[in-house]
Amino acid sequence: MQITFSRSGGFAGAATNVGGTVQFSGQGAEVRDEASDYVRALDSHETKQLLQAADPTTEAKTASSPVSSSPVRDGYQYDITVVTNDGKRHVLTLGKGAGAAYLSSWIQEESSKIWDHRVNTRK
């Protein structure tokens, strides 16, 4: 399974866009940002939670509402694509603070970690 995500929007626009890919394997999972050298291995607990949250049948039951048609000023939009082991693609778009589903919360937090890494490695 693979999850790709991107964050766009916000007051600064494209300057604060980030994205990443979570790749799952038999040994666990790893998140990468192709635009920088950010790589983080997920521990087994986090991997299990993320797998459960990314399961389209599970997430569909708990997902928050999609981004409204009127954008939130200075808000971010999160585009998430989950490719399951059978090759099916599931796409979800969320706004900042759009519910408390684990997947959306995890994506928001990981996007912040990637952004912080990019800012701190530019110095």
C-alpha positions in Angstrom: 0.0 0.0 0.0 1.1 3.6 -0.6 -0.2 6.9 0.5 0.8 10.2 -1.2 -0.3 13.5 0.2 0.2 17.2 -0.5 -0.5 20.4 1.4 -1.3 23.5 -0.6 -2.8 26.9 0.1 -2.3 29.1 3.1 -1.4 32.8 3.2 2.0 32.3 1.5 0.6 30.0 -1.2 3.0 27.8 -3.2 5.9 28.8 -0.9 4.6 26.6 1.8 3.4 23.6 -0.3 4.7 20.3 0.9 4.1 16.7 0.1 5.2 13.2 0.9 4.8 9.5 0.2 4.3 6.7 2.8 5.5 3.4 1.5 4.4 0.2 3.4 6.3 -3.0 3.3 6.5 -6.2 5.3 9.1 -4.6 7.5 7.0 -1.5 8.3 6.5 1.9 6.7 8.6 4.9 5.8 7.6 8.5 4.9 9.6 10.5 2.4 9.6 14.0 0.9 11.1 13.9 -2.5 11.8 17.6 -2.5 14.2 17.3 0.4 16.2 14.6 2.2 13.3 14.1 4.7 12.9 10.4 5.6 11.2 9.0 8.7 10.6 5.4 9.6 7.3 4.8 11.3 7.3 2.6 14.4 5.1 -0.5 14.4 2.3 1.2 16.4 2.1 4.2 14.1 2.3 1.9 11.0 -0.6 -0.2 12.3 -2.8 2.9 13.0 -2.0 4.5 9.7 -2.8 1.3 7.8 -6.2 1.0 9.6 -6.9 4.7 9.0 -6.0 4.5 5.3 -8.2 1.5 4.7 -10.9 3.0 2.4 -13.7 1.0 4.1 -12.6 2.2 7.6 -11.9 5.8 6.6 -15.2 6.1 4.7 -17.0 5.5 8.0 -15.0 8.1 10.0 -13.9 10.6 7.4 -14.6 14.2 7.9 -16.5 16.3 5.3 -14.6 17.4 2.2 -13.3 20.9 1.7 -16.1 23.4 1.4 -16.5 25.3 -1.9 -15.5 28.5 -0.3 -11.8 28.3 0.7 -10.8 29.2 4.3 -8.5 32.3 4.3 -5.0 31.2 5.2 -6.2 27.6 5.4 -4.5 24.6 3.9 -5.9 22.0 1.6 -4.7 18.4 1.9 -4.9 16.1 -1.1 -4.5 12.4 -0.2 -4.3 9.4 -2.5 -4.3 5.9 -1.2 -3.3 3.1 -3.5 -4.3 -0.2 -2.0 -2.5 -3.6 -2.5 -5.1 -4.5 -5.2 -4.1 -1.4 -7.2 -7.2 0.7 -6.5 -6.8 4.4 -6.0 -8.8 6.3 -3.5 -8.6 10.1 -3.4 -9.6 12.4 -0.5 -9.4 16.2 -0.1 -9.6 17.8 3.3 -9.3 21.3 4.7 -7.3 22.2 7.8 -9.1 21.1 11.0 -11.7 19.1 8.9 -12.6 16.6 11.6 -10.6 14.4 13.9 -10.1 11.3 11.7 -6.7 9.8 12.4 -5.6 9.9 8.7 -6.3 13.6 8.3 -4.7 14.4 11.6 -1.6 12.4 10.8 -1.2 14.0 7.3 -1.5 17.5 8.9 1.1 16.7 11.5 3.5 15.0 9.0 3.2 18.0 6.6 4.2 20.3 9.4 7.2 18.0 10.2 8.3 18.1 6.5 7.9 21.8 6.4 10.0 22.3 9.6 12.7 20.0 8.1 12.8 22.0 4.9 13.1 25.3 6.8 15.8 24.0 9.2 18.0 22.4 6.5 18.1 25.7 4.4 20.2 27.4 7.0 
